[in-house]
Amino acid sequence: MLCSKESKLSYVIWDIETDSAQTDWATIIELGAILLDDDFKEKDRFSVRCRMPQDRVPSATALCINKSNVDLITKGNLSHYEMLVQVDKKFREWSPATFLGYSSINFDDEVLRKEFFKCLKKPYLTNQDGNSRHDALNIVKAAFAIDENILKTELNDKGNKSMKLESLARLNGFESSGAHSALFDTELTVKVLGLIKEKQPELWREYLNTSTKVVVENMMQQEKMFSINENYFGKNYLFLVAPLHPNSFMHPSYKWCQAVNLSENIEELQKLNYQDLKKAMKKSPRFYKTIKANKAPIILDKSYAMKVDPYKKIDPNLLNKRAELMKTNEKFSQDICRVLKEAADEKAETSSQVDLEPEETIYSGGFDKLNNDAKLFQKFHESDWKGKFAMLDKFTDDRLVTFGHTLIYNEAPEILPKDIHRKIKRKIASRILSTNKEKWWTVSAFYSECDEIRENEDKMFAFKTVDEKLKFLDGINDYVMNLEQKYSDA
């Protein structure tokens, strides 16, 4: 396998608690992180919490899960912006490092990127400037695919091994009653990863080898075949795959890497005409696999998948022949990519044409203006609030100007001209007071959710008594009522 140079690593294990599960609209209200050396020995730790900004409504469920009561979201020492400034400073102080969270690639990382984007900071801190990122859950799933008894587990409601952090920690002897606070969940992640590192030391570096997009893409171009791990219906499997041709291995629209499952009859697939290939690509299970290079996929040596069904029953010479066919038949790979592009184009044409809000455009809104304005970020944050407001005239990206005005509205509203202040307040009011089903959380949605939790005896979360739950809900309900009153005259 293609391996990165053996070098000493630093790890940043981290976790967040938020007011929502929607990454475009979630607010980080707590973050915990631990810096580890290459031997997984702690070097530093960091924990921070903030008050809720006044331009958004939280989800009652999210606050119940992380037990963020009304005092925690209103009386903290730090504003939301001040907290993000501290996070940015600490993570840069700890860089370069490999950043890992539990199921972080699709949530924690996304939320942090979007929070930095909205407060005019460079969004891609965890995978730029010498940093790389990985996902502890990906590593855990791969470890179980290699050895299903690597850690003690319990079965979930569907009868599969539970991969939940709290469950794994508790079953393997770690106190887990403080789960769902950011620093505590970070500590549990360190302990679970530490067990895997100890029990599978020879695999640990292989797991981490795919923490950068460039390494994964190099593997796709240079390796003939390898093992990947995928999870289906709660069960972990190893697949032996061969990348598409080195010149045509990437999805033309999404830029995801493509490979084929070597248990499939590649010889016959390559004989199909284009229309029959299109039909074959729609059949389930698919003969091709998508490998998202920027999502820390687990890629291991071919030997691991060759030990399991169905590959161990197939002649290794035949597997090798199929992989060689993929390396040499560029037209077949081009045809696969052509089919994928047609499907992507069709999906784009039929997708919703509703205009996106600025908060939803970190990837779709264009990188040129963002990158150009990013040169001003440091000076913006070093300025006082009046200076920040004046600097917004220099920004060319309208999204950033909108975010900058909202930031000042939350942090220093008195310096805003009355017309801009009034415009921002009306925009916030139109969002949070909407009675429609919106992408963000509204006052109306919060009340409905709060009532449902209040009346449902099964929704106890980590509350010990019904009275404790009701008192908690009363507190956050009062908070939202005050928000509603604040914007009712906008």
Rosetta blueprint (number, residue, H / E / L):
1 M L
2 L L
3 C L
4 S L
5 K L
6 E L
7 S L
8 K L
9 L L
10 S L
11 Y E
12 V E
13 I E
14 W E
15 D E
16 I E
17 E E
18 T E
19 D L
20 S L
21 A L
22 Q L
23 T L
24 D L
25 W L
26 A L
27 T L
28 I E
29 I E
30 E E
31 L E
32 G E
33 A E
34 I E
35 L E
36 L E
37 D L
38 D L
39 D L
40 F L
41 K L
42 E E
43 K E
44 D E
45 R E
46 F E
47 S E
48 V E
49 R E
50 C L
51 R L
52 M L
53 P L
54 Q L
55 D L
56 R L
57 V L
58 P L
59 S L
60 A H
61 T H
62 A H
63 L H
64 C H
65 I H
66 N L
67 K L
68 S L
69 N L
70 V H
71 D H
72 L H
73 I H
74 T H
75 K L
76 G L
77 N L
78 L L
79 S L
80 H H
81 Y H
82 E H
83 M H
84 L H
85 V H
86 Q H
87 V H
88 D H
89 K H
90 K H
91 F H
92 R H
93 E H
94 W H
95 S L
96 P L
97 A L
98 T E
99 F E
100 L E
101 G E
102 Y L
103 S L
104 S H
105 I H
106 N H
107 F H
108 D H
109 D H
110 E H
111 V H
112 L H
113 R H
114 K H
115 E H
116 F H
117 F H
118 K H
119 C L
120 L L
121 K L
122 K L
123 P L
124 Y L
125 L H
126 T H
127 N H
128 Q L
129 D L
130 G L
131 N L
132 S E
133 R E
134 H E
135 D E
136 A H
137 L H
138 N H
139 I H
140 V H
141 K H
142 A H
143 A H
144 F H
145 A H
146 I H
147 D L
148 E L
149 N L
150 I L
151 L L
152 K L
153 T L
154 E L
155 L E
156 N L
157 D L
158 K L
159 G L
160 N L
161 K E
162 S L
163 M L
164 K L
165 L H
166 E H
167 S H
168 L H
169 A H
170 R H
171 L H
172 N L
173 G L
174 F L
175 E L
176 S L
177 S L
178 G L
179 A L
180 H L
181 S L
182 A H
183 L H
184 F H
185 D H
186 T H
187 E H
188 L H
189 T H
190 V H
191 K H
192 V H
193 L H
194 G H
195 L H
196 I H
197 K H
198 E H
199 K H
200 Q L
201 P H
202 E H
203 L H
204 W H
205 R H
206 E H
207 Y H
208 L H
209 N L
210 T L
211 S L
212 T L
213 K H
214 V H
215 V H
216 V H
217 E H
218 N H
219 M H
220 M H
221 Q H
222 Q H
223 E L
224 K L
225 M L
226 F E
227 S E
228 I E
229 N E
230 E E
231 N E
232 Y E
233 F L
234 G L
235 K E
236 N E
237 Y E
238 L E
239 F E
240 L E
241 V E
242 A E
243 P E
244 L L
245 H L
246 P L
247 N L
248 S L
249 F L
250 M E
251 H L
252 P L
253 S L
254 Y L
255 K L
256 W L
257 C E
258 Q E
259 A E
260 V E
261 N E
262 L L
263 S L
264 E L
265 N L
266 I H
267 E H
268 E H
269 L H
270 Q L
271 K L
272 L L
273 N L
274 Y H
275 Q H
276 D H
277 L H
278 K H
279 K H
280 A H
281 M H
282 K H
283 K L
284 S L
285 P L
286 R L
287 F L
288 Y E
289 K E
290 T E
291 I E
292 K L
293 A H
294 N H
295 K H
296 A L
297 P L
298 I L
299 I E
300 L E
301 D L
302 K H
303 S H
304 Y H
305 A H
306 M L
307 K L
308 V L
309 D L
310 P L
311 Y H
312 K H
313 K H
314 I L
315 D L
316 P H
317 N H
318 L H
319 L H
320 N H
321 K H
322 R H
323 A H
324 E H
325 L H
326 M H
327 K H
328 T H
329 N L
330 E H
331 K H
332 F H
333 S H
334 Q H
335 D H
336 I H
337 C H
338 R H
339 V H
340 L H
341 K H
342 E H
343 A H
344 A H
345 D H
346 E H
347 K H
348 A H
349 E H
350 T H
351 S L
352 S L
353 Q L
354 V L
355 D L
356 L L
357 E L
358 P H
359 E H
360 E H
361 T L
362 I L
363 Y L
364 S L
365 G L
366 G L
367 F H
368 D H
369 K H
370 L H
371 N H
372 N H
373 D H
374 A H
375 K H
376 L H
377 F H
378 Q H
379 K H
380 F H
381 H H
382 E H
383 S L
384 D L
385 W H
386 K H
387 G H
388 K H
389 F H
390 A H
391 M H
392 L H
393 D H
394 K H
395 F L
396 T L
397 D L
398 D H
399 R H
400 L H
401 V H
402 T H
403 F H
404 G H
405 H H
406 T H
407 L H
408 I H
409 Y H
410 N H
411 E H
412 A L
413 P H
414 E H
415 I H
416 L L
417 P L
418 K H
419 D H
420 I H
421 H H
422 R H
423 K H
424 I H
425 K H
426 R H
427 K H
428 I H
429 A H
430 S H
431 R H
432 I H
433 L L
434 S L
435 T L
436 N L
437 K L
438 E L
439 K L
440 W L
441 W L
442 T L
443 V H
444 S H
445 A H
446 F H
447 Y H
448 S H
449 E H
450 C H
451 D H
452 E H
453 I H
454 R H
455 E H
456 N L
457 E L
458 D L
459 K L
460 M L
461 F L
462 A L
463 F L
464 K L
465 T L
466 V H
467 D H
468 E H
469 K H
470 L H
471 K H
472 F H
473 L H
474 D H
475 G H
476 I H
477 N H
478 D H
479 Y H
480 V H
481 M H
482 N H
483 L H
484 E H
485 Q H
486 K H
487 Y H
488 S L
489 D L
490 A L
